[in-house]
Amino acid sequence: MVTQTRQRPVTRAPAAPGRRQSLRSAQRTSGWILVLPAVAALVVVTLLPIAYGFYLSLTSYNPVERGGPRFHGLDGYVAVLSSGQFWQAVLVTIQYAAGTLILTVPAALGLALLVNGRFPGVALFRSMLFLPRVVSLVAVSMIWLWLYSRDGLFNYVLDLVGLPPVSFLTDEDTALLSLILMRAWKALGGGMIIFLAGLQAIPKDLLEAAAVDGCGRWRQFRHVTLPLLVPITIYVVVVDVIYLAQSFSEIYILTSGGPLSSTTVVNMLIYKEAFENYRLGHASAMAFLLFCLIFALAYLNIRVLSRGGRR
């Protein structure tokens, strides 16, 4: 008679507390070693320049003159806030950002609705619309500089229809609007792609249920699509506000802040203060005030759009 013996599973003894402690310590040390280069780069490249810039904002410093920065506390901020030139630049910045957003956001949403369906060549159409977003802003500005020039395409078209030429970039009444049109065209593709991703993430069941309840396409868009796109809209608006409030390259290339400071945004004024007037203390104070302005505009947009989405 053959008897079969069952093999018991081999169980390992739990690791000793001291061994577990050393293993955790080794893992923690390895983690810090891996993170340390990124932390060092963040401190050297970002945090230290910010701290030094804030120190300069509390000083009076002209690198052309002999001597280093002279500390004067908040006097630089008081001087900037009492400057009419600074508030004029703030107004131009708000007009520039608001005008670009008013054109970009609805147009981007409309294009996203247009390319959301399936039709021949839709992928190529999406790529062509997104192309301006990936092109360098400097290159785009150079192209639009020619389009707006006296012998450019726009004035050529006006001449064909019998209209007089327009000084797009040298007229105080048209310079800022011309910049807004160029920047809206540049930002259109990026907003379209983000809205398209939001549209494709909407569950089809909700739209089908709305259709069964008798909602037409407009009511589906008004009561289903738009409320679900509120987070996407907040993201698009806030990100564009952050970028637009820091605009410099296109303004420097197209108008250099003119004519008569009609296109001088805060970033352009900071550049002139730092590299033309050599007042680095005032320029640093303006930079931190610009940060406060961007934060306030972004926060205001989040509150307004979030409140509108809850209605």
C-alpha positions in Angstrom: 0.0 0.0 0.0 1.5 3.3 -1.2 1.0 6.3 0.9 1.3 9.8 -0.6 2.7 12.5 1.5 1.6 16.1 0.9 4.3 18.7 0.6 3.7 21.7 2.8 4.4 25.1 1.2 7.6 26.6 2.3 7.0 29.8 4.1 9.8 32.3 4.5 10.4 33.8 7.9 9.5 37.5 8.1 12.4 39.8 7.7 13.8 41.1 10.9 12.8 44.6 12.0 16.4 45.8 11.6 16.6 44.5 8.1 13.3 46.1 7.1 14.5 49.4 8.6 17.8 49.3 6.6 15.9 48.4 3.4 13.6 51.4 3.8 16.5 53.6 4.5 18.3 52.4 1.4 15.2 53.1 -0.7 14.8 56.5 0.7 18.4 57.3 0.0 18.1 56.0 -3.6 15.1 58.2 -4.1 16.8 61.3 -2.9 19.8 60.5 -5.1 17.6 60.3 -8.1 15.6 63.5 -7.3 18.6 65.6 -6.2 19.8 66.6 -9.7 16.3 67.9 -10.6 16.0 69.7 -7.3 19.4 71.3 -7.7 18.5 72.4 -11.3 15.2 73.9 -10.0 17.0 75.8 -7.3 19.8 77.1 -9.4 17.8 77.9 -12.6 14.5 79.1 -11.1 14.4 79.7 -7.3 17.7 81.6 -7.0 17.0 84.0 -9.9 13.5 84.7 -8.5 15.0 85.4 -5.1 17.7 87.7 -6.6 15.1 89.4 -8.7 13.0 90.1 -5.7 16.1 91.5 -3.9 16.8 93.8 -6.9 13.2 95.0 -6.7 13.9 96.4 -3.3 17.0 98.2 -4.5 18.1 101.1 -6.7 20.5 99.5 -9.2 21.9 100.9 -12.4 24.7 98.7 -13.8 26.2 101.6 -15.8 26.9 103.5 -12.6 29.6 102.5 -10.3 28.7 100.6 -7.2 26.2 97.8 -6.5 22.5 97.8 -5.6 21.4 100.3 -3.0 18.7 98.9 -0.8 15.6 101.2 -0.4 12.8 98.9 0.6 9.4 99.3 -1.0 10.2 102.7 -2.5 10.6 101.1 -5.9 7.2 99.5 -5.8 5.7 102.9 -4.6 7.3 104.7 -7.5 6.1 102.1 -10.1 2.5 102.1 -8.7 2.5 105.9 -8.9 3.7 105.9 -12.5 1.1 106.7 -15.1 3.3 104.9 -17.7 3.0 101.7 -15.8 -0.8 101.9 -15.5 -1.0 102.7 -19.2 1.0 99.5 -19.9 -1.3 97.5 -17.6 -4.4 98.8 -19.5 -2.8 97.9 -22.8 -1.9 94.4 -21.5 -5.5 93.8 -20.4 -6.9 95.1 -23.7 -4.5 92.9 -25.6 -5.3 89.8 -23.6 -9.0 90.4 -23.6 -9.3 91.2 -27.3 -7.3 88.1 -28.2 -9.4 85.8 -25.9 -12.7 87.2 -27.3 -11.6 86.2 -30.8 -9.8 83.0 -30.0 -12.0 81.1 -27.6 -15.3 81.1 -29.6 -13.5 80.6 -32.9 -11.5 77.7 -31.4 -14.7 76.1 -30.1 -16.4 76.5 -33.5 -13.4 74.9 -35.3 -13.4 72.0 -32.8 -17.1 71.4 -33.5 -16.4 71.5 -37.2 -13.6 68.9 -37.1 -15.2 66.7 -34.5 -17.0 64.6 -37.1 -15.7 62.1 -39.5 -15.2 63.1 -43.1 -12.5 62.6 -45.8 -9.4 64.5 -45.0 -10.4 65.4 -41.4 -6.9 64.5 -40.1 -5.2 66.7 -42.6 -7.6 69.5 -41.9 -6.9 69.3 -38.2 -3.2 69.3 -38.8 -3.4 72.4 -41.0 -5.4 74.3 -38.4 -3.0 73.3 -35.7 0.2 74.2 -37.7 0.4 77.9 -36.6 0.5 76.8 -33.0 3.8 74.9 -33.5 5.5 77.5 -35.6 7.9 79.8 -33.8 6.3 83.1 -32.7 9.2 85.0 -34.0 8.8 83.4 -37.5 5.0 84.1 -37.4 5.7 87.7 -36.4 8.1 88.2 -39.3 5.5 86.9 -41.8 2.8 89.1 -40.4 5.2 92.1 -40.5 5.3 91.6 -44.3 1.5 91.1 -44.5 0.9 94.4 -42.6 3.6 96.4 -44.5 2.9 99.1 -47.0 3.6 96.7 -49.9 2.2 93.6 -48.1 -0.7 91.3 -49.0 -3.4 93.1 -47.0 -2.7 96.5 -48.7 -2.5 94.8 -52.0 -6.0 93.3 -51.6 -7.3 96.7 -50.5 -5.8 98.3 -53.6 -7.5 95.6 -55.8 -10.9 96.6 -54.4 -10.2 100.3 -54.8 -9.5 101.2 -51.1 -6.6 103.3 -49.9 -3.7 101.6 -48.1 -3.8 101.3 -44.3 -0.9 101.9 -41.9 -1.7 98.8 -39.8 1.3 99.0 -37.4 2.2 102.7 -37.5 -1.3 104.1 -36.8 -2.3 104.5 -33.2 -5.9 103.4 -33.9 -5.0 100.2 -35.7 -1.7 99.0 -34.2 -3.1 97.2 -31.2 -6.0 95.6 -33.2 -3.5 94.4 -35.7 -1.5 92.7 -33.0 -4.6 91.1 -31.5 -5.6 89.6 -34.9 -2.1 88.1 -35.4 -2.0 86.7 -31.9 -5.5 85.3 -32.2 -4.6 83.5 -35.4 -1.5 82.1 -33.7 -3.4 80.7 -30.7 -6.4 79.4 -32.6 -5.0 75.9 -33.3 -4.0 75.2 -29.7 -7.4 76.1 -28.4 -9.1 74.0 -31.1 -7.2 70.9 -30.2 -8.0 71.2 -26.5 -11.7 71.8 -27.2 -11.7 68.9 -29.6 -10.3 66.6 -26.8 -13.0 67.8 -24.5 -15.8 67.2 -27.1 -14.5 63.7 -27.8 -14.5 62.9 -24.0 -18.3 63.7 -23.6 -20.2 60.5 -23.2 -22.4 59.7 -26.3 -25.1 58.4 -24.0 -25.8 61.9 -22.7 -26.3 63.3 -26.2 -28.4 60.3 -27.2 -30.6 60.7 -24.1 -31.1 64.4 -24.8 -32.1 63.5 -28.4 -34.6 60.9 -27.2 -36.1 63.6 -24.9 -36.7 65.8 -27.9 -33.7 68.2 -27.7 -32.5 69.5 -31.0 -28.8 70.1 -31.8 -28.8 73.6 -30.4 -30.4 72.6 -27.1 -28.0 69.6 -26.9 -25.1 72.0 -27.3 -26.6 74.6 -24.9 -27.6 72.3 -22.1 -25.3 69.3 -22.4 -22.1 70.1 -24.3 -21.4 73.6 -23.0 -21.8 72.8 -19.3 -19.5 69.8 -19.7 -16.9 71.9 -21.5 -16.6 74.5 -18.6 -13.4 72.9 -17.1 -11.9 72.8 -20.6 -12.9 76.4 -21.2 -11.4 77.5 -17.9 -8.1 75.8 -18.8 -7.9 77.4 -22.2 -8.7 80.9 -20.9 -6.4 80.7 -17.9 -3.5 79.3 -19.9 -4.0 81.9 -22.7 -4.2 84.7 -20.1 -0.9 83.6 -18.6 0.8 83.6 -22.0 -0.8 86.8 -23.3 0.0 88.8 -20.2 3.7 87.9 -20.8 3.7 88.8 -24.5 6.9 90.4 -25.8 8.4 88.8 -29.0 5.6 89.7 -31.4 5.2 93.2 -30.0 9.0 93.9 -30.2 9.2 92.7 -33.8 6.0 94.3 -35.1 5.7 97.7 -33.3 8.4 97.9 -30.5 5.7 99.2 -28.3 4.7 102.1 -30.6 3.2 104.2 -32.0 3.0 106.6 -29.0 3.1 103.6 -26.5 -0.2 102.3 -27.8 1.1 98.7 -27.9 3.5 98.9 -24.9 2.5 96.1 -22.6 4.0 95.6 -19.2 6.6 93.1 -20.4 7.7 95.6 -23.1 7.9 98.3 -20.5 10.0 96.0 -18.3 12.4 95.5 -21.2 12.8 99.2 -21.8 13.4 99.9 -18.1 16.0 97.2 -17.8 17.9 97.4 -21.1 17.3 100.9 -22.4 17.1 102.9 -19.2 19.2 100.5 -17.1 16.9 100.8 -14.1 17.0 97.2 -13.0 15.4 97.8 -9.6 12.3 99.4 -11.2 12.2 96.6 -13.9 12.3 93.9 -11.2 9.5 95.6 -9.3 7.4 95.7 -12.5 8.1 92.1 -13.0 6.7 91.1 -9.6 3.7 93.4 -10.1 3.1 91.7 -13.4 3.1 88.4 -11.6 0.4 89.8 -9.3 -1.6 91.0 -12.3 -1.4 87.6 -14.0 -2.5 85.8 -10.8 -5.4 88.2 -10.4 -6.6 87.8 -14.0 -6.3 84.1 -13.8 -8.2 83.9 -10.5 -10.9 86.2 -11.8 -11.4 84.1 -14.9 -11.6 80.9 -12.9 -14.2 82.4 -10.5 -16.4 83.9 -13.3 -16.3 80.8 -15.6 -16.9 78.4 -12.7 -19.9 80.4 -11.5 -21.3 80.5 -15.1 -20.9 76.7 -15.4 -22.9 76.1 -12.2 -25.9 77.9 -13.5 
